[in-house]
C-alpha cells in the first residue's frame, strides 16, 4: 500500500508495514521529526547459532531524488549485534528511524533504502520506499483495516474500506487512441463500499517496471470506464494501462495501479507481473 519495493535475496518476511505511533501508513507521504517504524513479521533466511539465535543487521539510507545520499546509519539494530535475536523475538522485528528537519525540505521526494542482512551470512533483503515529505501540520493518513483481496496468480490486491469481488487481466491491442501501444486490461468487478460518483472523483495512478524492476516512464495515459449504482451498491471498473509497444515482445513487465478516493480514506492498490 505504500509503494515499497522488495528485493528478496535470501531473506524474506511475509508481512512488512510502515507505522507511526503504532498506526499503519497506506501512502508514501511521511513527516519530518517523527519516529517511523518498519515492521517485519517473522523474517526468515538467517543462519542460526547453536542456541538458535540469529544476528540481524539493518542498514538505513535516505537518498534524494537526484541520487545524493543524505543520511546513512550502518545498523538500526546495533543494540542486538552482540546477543542477536532469540526465536521468540522474531515474531516482529521493528526498525526505527526518523528524518530530521534540515536534512530535506517539505514536499521533497526521496527514497528510504533499508538493507536487512545476516551478520553471520551473506543473504539480505532490500527495501526501497519512495517517499514524499509532508508539510508541517499536514494530515497523514493511517488505517487499521488493510485487506488483501484474492487475485490471479502473479498479482496482489490490497485495499482500505473497499472490497472487489474479483479481478481479471487481459491484453488489449485494439485501443485506437494510442494505436502503437499494448494495454493491460484490468476488470475489477463488484467493488463493495464504493459508488460511481466516488470512484470518478478519486485519482488514478500507475507505474510500469521492466523485468529488473527498473521503472519505465510511460507518457500515454490510462483509460477508465466505471459503471454501477450511483449511490451505494457495487461498482464495476475497467482500467486499461499502456505498458509496452505492440511490437515489443519482452516478457516480465510489472504494472502497479493505485486508486485513491478524493478524501484519501479509501485506497485500492493492485500489482501484477504480466507475461502478456
N, C-alpha and C positions, 0 to 999 in steps of 0.2 A: 504493500500500500504506500510505501514511502518512495519507491523508485530505486531502492538499493539494489545493486548488482552483486551477485555472489560468485566466487570462483573457488570451487571445491578442488583442492589439490591434496587430498588425502585426509583432511579434517572436515567434519560436517556437523551441522545442527539442524534438526527438522523444524525448529521454530526460532526465528530471530526477530526481535521487536525493538523499536526506538521509543523510549519513555522519558517523561519529565515528571518528577514527583509521583512516580508510580502509574501515571496515566499514559496510555499509548497514543503516539502520534500516528496520523494516517496521511500525512503530506510531507513535503520536504522544506517547509518554511520553519526555521528554527531561530530562537532568540539568542542574544548575547547575554553574558553574565549569569547564565543559569547552568546548573549541573544537568547534563544529558546522559542517559543510560542506554547502552545497547545490551540487551539480554539475550543469551544463548541457552536454549533448553537442552540439557543432556548432550553436550558436544562429544563427539567420538573421533577416534583415529590417533590418539596419543599412545606413546609407549609407556606402560606402567612399570613401576619398580616392584621389588619383592613384596611390599606392603599394599600393592595395587594403587598407589598414589600416582598421579600424573602431574607433569610440570608444564604449565601453560604460560606462554608469553603473548602479549598483545601490543603491537606497535601502532601508534596513532600518528597520523599526519593530516594537516589541513593544507590543501593545495588550492591556490587561486584559479580563477577561470583562465588566466594566462599561463598556468603551469608552474607558478612560483610556489615553493614550499614555505608556507607562512609559520608553521609550528610543527614540531616533532617531539613526541615522547616515546623513548625506546621501549618501555614496557609499562602499560597501565596496571599490570598485575604484579608489580615489583615486590609487593609485600609478601607474596606467596612464592617467590623464586626459590627460596631455600627449602621450605616444607612441602610445597606442591599442594595439590587438591586431593582430598580423600574421595572415594567413590560417592559418598552421600552428598558431598559439596558440589557435585557436577549436575545436580538437578537443575540448577540455574546459575550460570556464570555471568556476572554483571561487570561490564566495562564502563567506567565513568570518566567523563571529560567535560570541559567547558570551553567556550570561546570568549575570550576577554575583549572588552571594548578597546578599540585601538588597533587590534590585530587585523580587523577587517571592518568595513563600513556597512551600515544598514542598507538593505536592498542589493548588496553584492551577491554574486554567485560564487560558489566554491565547491570543492569535493572533500568530504571527510573520508580518509582512507584508513582502514583498520586491517592489520595483518595478524591473525591469530596463528601462532606457531608452536611447535613442540620443542621445548628446551632440551629434550633428550633425543630428538629425532630430526627428520628433515621435512615432515609433512606440514602443510599450512592451509589456512582458509583466508581468502582475501575478500574484503567488503569494500565496495565503492559506493558512497552515499552522496549523490549530488544534492547540494543544499542551497537555499536562498535565505539570506539573513533578514529577519523581520525588523520592523521599526520599533522603537521603544513604545510600550503600552499597546502594541498591536495584538489583537486576539489570536492565540494559537489554538488550533482545533485538535481535540482529543476524542477518543472513543473507548468504550468498554465492550463493544459489540461487533467486532470484525468477524465476518462469516466467510468460510471457504466453501465455494459453490462447486458442485460436481461439473466437471468439464471434460472434453475429449482428451485422449492421451496426448501428451506433449504440450499441454496447456494448463493454465491455472486461472481461476477467477476468485477474487476476494471483494467483499462489499461491506458497506456500513448502511444499515437501515433500508436495504433493498434485497430482494431475493428473486433472481431469474429462475425460471423452471428448467430451461435448457439453453445450451449454446451450441451452434454448429458452424463449421468453417467450410468454405469452398473457394475455388479460384474463379475470378470473373475477368475475362479479357474482352468484354463487349462494350465497355463504357466508351461512349463516343466523345465525351468532353475531353478526355486525355487518351487519345487512341493508341499512343505508344506504350501506355502503362498497363501492367497487370495489377489487379486489385485483390486483396484478401477480403472476401465477403464473409461477414460475421452476422449471423442471425441470432438475436437474443430474444427469447420467447417468454411471454407471460411474466413480466417483471412486477412482482408484488411489492407494494409500498410506494409505487410511483404513479404519476398521471402524465398524460401527454403534454400538458402545459409546463409542468415542472421539468420534464425531460428536454423540451425545446428551449427552455430558459437556461438550462445548465450549459457548461462548457465542455467541449470535447478536445482531447489531446491524443497524439500518437507519436511513437518513436519506432524506428527501424534499425536493426543491428545485423551485421553480417555474421558468418559462422564463428568468427573470433571475437564477437561481441563489440566490435568497433561500430560506433553509430554512423549511419548513413543519412545525410541530410536530404530530405525529400521536399521539393518545392511545391509539388501538387498538394491540393487539399483533400481531405476525406469527404465522402458523401454520406448522407444520413437520411433515413426515412423512418418516421415514428408514427405509430397508429395505436388505437385502443380507446379506452374511456377517457373523456375529457377531465373528469374529476373522479378519483378513486379507481378501483378495479385494477386489472392487469394491462400492461403496456407491452407492445412488441416493437422492437427496434432493429433495423438492418443498417449495418455500418459497412462501408466499402473503403478500404485503406490502400492507397497506392504504395507498393513496396518494392517493385522492381520493373525494369523494362520487359516488354513481352519477349524480346529477343534474348534476354538474359536467362540462361538455363541453370545458373548457380543454385545449389540447394542449401538449406540450413539457415534461412533468414529467421530472425526472431522479431516479432512485432508486439508492441505493447500499446494497448488502448486504455485510456482513462477518461471517465466522465465524472464531473463534479456538479452538484446542484448549485444554484445561484448563491445559496447561503453556506455552501461548503459542508453542510451537515450530512449529505448523502454522497457516497462515492462508490464507483464501480471500476475495478482495475482488472484488466484481462491481459494475460501474456500467453503467447503461443509461439512455438518453434515450428515453422512451416516448411514442408518439403514440396509445396505446390509449385 
